[in-house]
Amino acid sequence: MDNFDAYVGLDVHKDTIAVAFAEGERSGEVCSLGSIPHETTAINRMVKKLAARFEAISFAYEAGPCGYGLHRPKKGVGGFNRSAQHL
């Protein structure tokens, strides 16, 4: 299993993305960053903000119609290749 400094969860909707993260260590901080617009500039700003704080980040998002659209432009970003399947 890979070790990351932070794990970021994205709840992806048509117009917004709810963002939360958990620090990689067991006693680390868990924090909701709220919602951002579902726009490339807002997503890039969020990734840069998190990358300034954490070196190795794993992103998880829904594997639905909105989540797959998020995956395409971020495919080359480290850790941005995990998706949660609907059960």
DOTINU-727919 format. One record per residue (C-alpha): y, x, z; chain; residue in one letter. Coordinates in steps of 0.25 Angstrom, whole numbers. Example, Ala and Ser with C-alpha at 12.3 -4.5 7.8 and 13.67 -1.06 7.14 Angstrom:
2
      py      px      pz   ch   aa
     -18      49      31    A    a
      -4      55      29    A    s
END
This chain:
87
      py      px      pz   ch   aa
       0       0       0    A    m
      14       5      -4    A    d
      24       8       7    A    n
      38       3       5    A    f
      51       4      13    A    d
      53     -11      11    A    a
      47     -23       6    A    y
      56     -33      -1    A    v
      52     -48      -4    A    g
      59     -56     -15    A    l
      58     -71     -15    A    d
      62     -73     -29    A    v
      69     -86     -34    A    h
      76     -90     -47    A    k
      90     -87     -42    A    d
      88     -79     -29    A    t
      79     -68     -23    A    i
      77     -68      -8    A    a
      75     -54      -3    A    v
      68     -49      10    A    a
      63     -35      14    A    f
      54     -29      24    A    a
      55     -14      28    A    e
      42      -6      25    A    g
      39      -3      40    A    e
      32     -12      49    A    r
      44     -14      58    A    s
      54     -14      47    A    g
      65     -24      44    A    e
      62     -37      37    A    v
      75     -43      31    A    c
      79     -54      21    A    s
      90     -50      11    A    l
      92     -64       7    A    g
      93     -69      -7    A    s
      99     -62     -19    A    i
     101     -68     -33    A    p
      90     -67     -43    A    h
      98     -57     -52    A    e
      95     -43     -56    A    t
     108     -37     -50    A    t
     105     -44     -37    A    a
      90     -39     -37    A    i
      95     -25     -41    A    n
     105     -25     -29    A    r
      94     -29     -20    A    m
      84     -18     -24    A    v
      95      -8     -23    A    k
      99     -12      -9    A    k
      85     -12      -4    A    l
      82       2     -12    A    a
      94       8      -4    A    a
      87       4       9    A    r
      72       6       5    A    f
      65      17      -3    A    e
      52      10      -6    A    a
      53      -5      -8    A    i
      43     -16     -12    A    s
      48     -29     -18    A    f
      39     -41     -18    A    a
      43     -54     -25    A    y
      37     -67     -30    A    e
      28     -66     -42    A    a
      34     -79     -48    A    g
      43     -82     -60    A    p
      56     -77     -52    A    c
      49     -65     -46    A    g
      43     -60     -59    A    y
      57     -60     -65    A    g
      61     -51     -54    A    l
      50     -41     -56    A    h
      53     -38     -71    A    r
      67     -31     -68    A    p
      62     -23     -56    A    k
      48     -19     -61    A    k
      52      -4     -60    A    g
      58      -5     -46    A    v
      49       2     -36    A    g
      41      -9     -28    A    g
      46     -20     -36    A    f
      33     -24     -42    A    n
      27     -32     -31    A    r
      26     -47     -32    A    s
      20     -58     -23    A    a
      11     -68     -30    A    q
      12     -82     -26    A    h
       0     -87     -18    A    l
END
